[in-house]
Amino acid sequence: MTALVTGGSGSGKSAWAEDLLRALCPGPKYYLAAMPAQGPEAQARIARHRRMRSGKGFRTLECADGLTGLSIPEGASVLLEDLSNLAADLMFAADPPADCAHALWDQLSGLLDRCTNVVVVSNEIFSDGIGYGPEMEAYLALLGGLNVRLARRADLAVEVVCGLPLVLKGDVPCSMPS
């Protein structure tokens, strides 16, 4: 199963995505962490996420540099936290690829093709009311395009608002904890 879970900052999307993958897969799970620990705010968020998933059967793999070369077995169940950071990490790298959208989609498709369950978390940054400058337009286009492609390919697309899942596509295939 492939699921896209979006939501604004602090919406509860990460917790909901973790619960979804845990309900889908009681066995070993991989948590692909894409946020680089740059600065105190990022370090605090990373620490909070580590506490949230402690004891839940996740094996964490840091992937701020991308999904290529990760040691994930065929048929694994993974949670990618999150596509927004992964896109920013690649796009604003010292030596970004000429076509970030193509490079990221290739990496993501490879993950989807080899894993049984993939839950991807992505930020909903398009309705937050913040005006972004021209330097961010390319990033917004990149993330928006990836979200659209992933939602089309996904079995389930959910936006989490105030901790509540709004199912946009598909059906939640398992019993979720309340």
QUIHU-V579152 format. One record per residue. RES is the residue in three letters. SS is DSSP state (H for helix, E for strand, L for the rest). PHI is phi in whole degrees, 0 to 359 (999 if undefined). D_LAST is the distance of its C-alpha to the last C-alpha in Angstrom with 1 decimal. Layout:
# QUIHU-V579152
<<RES & SS & PHI & D_LAST> <RES & SS & PHI & D_LAST>>
This chain:
# QUIHU-V579152
<<MET & L & 999 & 21.2> <THR & E & 244 & 21.6> <ALA & E & 228 & 18.9> <LEU & E & 251 & 19.6> <VAL & E & 240 & 17.0> <THR & E & 246 & 18.7> <GLY & E & 165 & 18.2> <GLY & L & 284 & 20.2> <SER & L & 298 & 20.7> <GLY & L & 76 & 17.8> <SER & L & 282 & 15.5> <GLY & L & 98 & 12.7> <LYS & H & 297 & 13.9> <SER & H & 294 & 14.7> <ALA & H & 297 & 11.4> <TRP & H & 294 & 9.8> <ALA & H & 297 & 13.0> <GLU & H & 298 & 12.9> <ASP & H & 298 & 9.5> <LEU & H & 298 & 11.3> <LEU & H & 295 & 14.4> <ARG & H & 296 & 13.2> <ALA & H & 289 & 11.8> <LEU & H & 287 & 15.2> <CYS & L & 222 & 17.3> <PRO & L & 287 & 17.0> <GLY & L & 274 & 20.5> <PRO & L & 299 & 22.1> <LYS & E & 225 & 20.8> <TYR & E & 249 & 22.7> <TYR & E & 250 & 21.7> <LEU & E & 266 & 24.4> <ALA & E & 265 & 24.8> <ALA & L & 257 & 27.1> <MET & L & 271 & 27.4> <PRO & L & 288 & 30.8> <ALA & L & 276 & 30.9> <GLN & L & 255 & 33.5> <GLY & L & 93 & 33.6> <PRO & H & 295 & 31.7> <GLU & H & 295 & 28.9> <ALA & H & 296 & 28.1> <GLN & H & 297 & 28.4> <ALA & H & 293 & 26.0> <ARG & H & 295 & 23.4> <ILE & H & 298 & 24.0> <ALA & H & 299 & 23.8> <ARG & H & 296 & 20.4> <HIS & H & 295 & 19.1> <ARG & H & 296 & 20.7> <ARG & H & 296 & 19.1> <MET & H & 300 & 15.6> <ARG & H & 263 & 16.3> <SER & L & 302 & 18.5> <GLY & L & 76 & 18.3> <LYS & L & 258 & 16.0> <GLY & L & 85 & 19.1> <PHE & E & 269 & 20.2> <ARG & E & 254 & 23.9> <THR & E & 274 & 24.6> <LEU & E & 238 & 27.5> <GLU & E & 285 & 29.0> <CYS & L & 219 & 30.0> <ALA & L & 300 & 31.2> <ASP & L & 268 & 34.5> <GLY & L & 120 & 32.9> <LEU & L & 264 & 31.6> <THR & L & 288 & 35.0> <GLY & L & 84 & 36.0> <LEU & L & 287 & 32.6> <SER & L & 271 & 32.6> <ILE & L & 238 & 29.8> <PRO & L & 290 & 30.6> <GLU & L & 305 & 30.8> <GLY & L & 82 & 27.7> <ALA & L & 291 & 25.4> <SER & E & 247 & 21.8> <VAL & E & 226 & 21.6> <LEU & E & 240 & 19.7> <LEU & E & 261 & 22.2> <GLU & E & 239 & 21.4> <ASP & L & 221 & 23.1> <LEU & H & 296 & 25.5> <SER & H & 299 & 26.6> <ASN & H & 292 & 27.9> <LEU & H & 300 & 29.4> <ALA & H & 295 & 31.3> <ALA & H & 295 & 32.6> <ASP & H & 302 & 33.6> <LEU & H & 285 & 35.7> <MET & H & 295 & 37.1> <PHE & L & 257 & 38.2> <ALA & L & 292 & 39.4> <ALA & L & 301 & 43.0> <ASP & L & 227 & 44.0> <PRO & L & 289 & 41.5> <PRO & L & 294 & 42.1> <ALA & L & 298 & 44.2> <ASP & L & 235 & 41.4> <CYS & H & 299 & 38.0> <ALA & H & 299 & 36.1> <HIS & H & 294 & 37.9> <ALA & H & 299 & 37.4> <LEU & H & 292 & 33.7> <TRP & H & 297 & 33.2> <ASP & H & 300 & 35.3> <GLN & H & 297 & 33.2> <LEU & H & 294 & 29.9> <SER & H & 298 & 31.4> <GLY & H & 300 & 32.6> <LEU & H & 296 & 29.1> <LEU & H & 296 & 27.7> <ASP & H & 290 & 30.6> <ARG & H & 259 & 30.4> <CYS & L & 250 & 26.6> <THR & L & 286 & 24.6> <ASN & E & 233 & 21.3> <VAL & E & 227 & 21.4> <VAL & E & 246 & 18.7> <VAL & E & 249 & 20.6> <VAL & E & 262 & 19.4> <SER & E & 217 & 21.9> <ASN & E & 286 & 22.4> <GLU & L & 267 & 23.0> <ILE & L & 257 & 26.3> <PHE & L & 267 & 28.0> <SER & L & 233 & 26.8> <ASP & L & 273 & 26.8> <GLY & L & 77 & 30.2> <ILE & L & 270 & 31.9> <GLY & L & 278 & 35.4> <TYR & L & 257 & 36.0> <GLY & L & 284 & 39.6> <PRO & H & 302 & 41.4> <GLU & H & 294 & 40.8> <MET & H & 262 & 37.1> <GLU & H & 300 & 37.7> <ALA & H & 295 & 38.1> <TYR & H & 295 & 34.8> <LEU & H & 299 & 33.0> <ALA & H & 296 & 34.8> <LEU & H & 299 & 33.9> <LEU & H & 294 & 30.1> <GLY & H & 300 & 30.1> <GLY & H & 297 & 32.0> <LEU & H & 295 & 29.8> <ASN & H & 300 & 26.6> <VAL & H & 296 & 28.4> <ARG & H & 299 & 29.8> <LEU & H & 292 & 26.5> <ALA & H & 299 & 24.7> <ARG & H & 295 & 27.6> <ARG & H & 278 & 27.3> <ALA & L & 289 & 23.5> <ASP & L & 280 & 21.8> <LEU & E & 221 & 18.8> <ALA & E & 231 & 19.0> <VAL & E & 226 & 16.1> <GLU & E & 252 & 16.6> <VAL & E & 259 & 13.9> <VAL & E & 232 & 14.9> <CYS & L & 54 & 13.6> <GLY & L & 80 & 10.3> <LEU & E & 255 & 10.0> <PRO & E & 279 & 11.2> <LEU & E & 253 & 14.6> <VAL & E & 284 & 15.8> <LEU & E & 263 & 19.5> <LYS & E & 208 & 20.6> <GLY & L & 81 & 19.6> <ASP & L & 230 & 16.6> <VAL & L & 292 & 13.4> <PRO & L & 275 & 15.0> <CYS & L & 207 & 12.3> <SER & L & 281 & 9.2> <MET & L & 260 & 6.4> <PRO & L & 294 & 3.8> <SER & L & 268 & 0.0>>
